[in-house]
């Protein structure tokens, strides 16, 4: 299974980014999927989860600002990030949330003026 995250970049505080994750080798349909992030010097943490039916759950730190979505036909999971803050700076990853697969390289999000 390969998980390829993309869409990261440098953005000013208050800006937006949309991340995308393409899974290959395993279908995401029927699986709980998640976005995770790891900031410099910190442990990886869960940011958002989405059930097979589309129900979402968010970390308190991103609630109201981030939106997770999925497209089972395209085997992709996305994360719309609005009102970004410097503390959102991290490498962002996606994965199968119930049984983690090998982590991909992630995509770097840097929020800075």
N, C-alpha and C positions, 0 to 999 in steps of 0.2 A: 504494500500500500504506500502510495506517495501522496503527500499533502503539500500543495504549492500555494503559498500565500503571496499576495501581491497588492499593490496599491499604496504602500507606505510612502513617506517622504517628509520633507520639511514644511511645516505649516506654522503660521503665527497663532498666538493664543486667540481663542475665539473662532478659529477657522474650522473647516470641515475636511474630512477625508472619507473615502469609501474603500474598504478593504474587501478583497475577494479571495476565496480559497477554493482551489480545484482539487478534488480527490480523484485518484486513479487507482485501479486495482481492487477497489471495493466500493459498493454502492452506499450512498449516504441514506437512502430511503429506509425508513424503519428504524433509524438510529438517532439517538440523542447526540447532537453535535455541539461543539463549543468553541469559543474564541478564548484564548489565554494570552497573557502578556508577562514579560519579564523585564523589569527595569534594571538598570545598572546596579549591581551590588545587592539585589533583592531576589527573593525566590519567585518562581513562576506562580501566577495566580489566575484564577478563573475570572473572566470578564463578563461573559454572557453565554447562556445555554439556550438551545432551541430543541423542542421535542419533535418527534416525527410528524405530529399534527400541527406544528407551528407555534405552540405555546412557548413563551420566552421567559427567561429569568435572568436578572442582571445583578452584578455586584453593586453595592450601595454607592460606591464612588462614581459609577457611570450611569446610574439610573436617571432617566429623563434626558440623557444626552446621546446615548448610543442605542442603535436598533439593529438587532440581528435578524437575518432572514435566510431562507434557503430556497434552492431551486433543484428539486430532486431530478428533474429531467436532464438538467445540465450537470448534475452531480457537484454543485457548488454551494458554498455558504458565504454570506456576505455580512459585513459589519459597517453600518453607516455611523460615523462618528461626528457629532456636531459639538459646538462650544468647547473645543479642545482646550486643555489646560497644560501647563508645563509638566505637571505630574502625570500626564498621560504618556509621556515619553517612555518608550519601551520597544522591544521587539515583540511583535504580535504573531501568534500562531493559531492555527485551528487544529482540531483533532476530534476523533470520536470520543465522546465524553464518558461512555460507560466502560469501554475497554480501550484504553489509550493505545494508539499505534505509535510507530517510530515518529518522533518529531521531525517536521520539515525544517527548512532554514529560517522560516518566518520572514516577516517584512518589518523593517525599521520605521517607526513613527517618531519624529522629533518635533516637539512643540516648543518653539522658541521665537523670540522677537529679534 
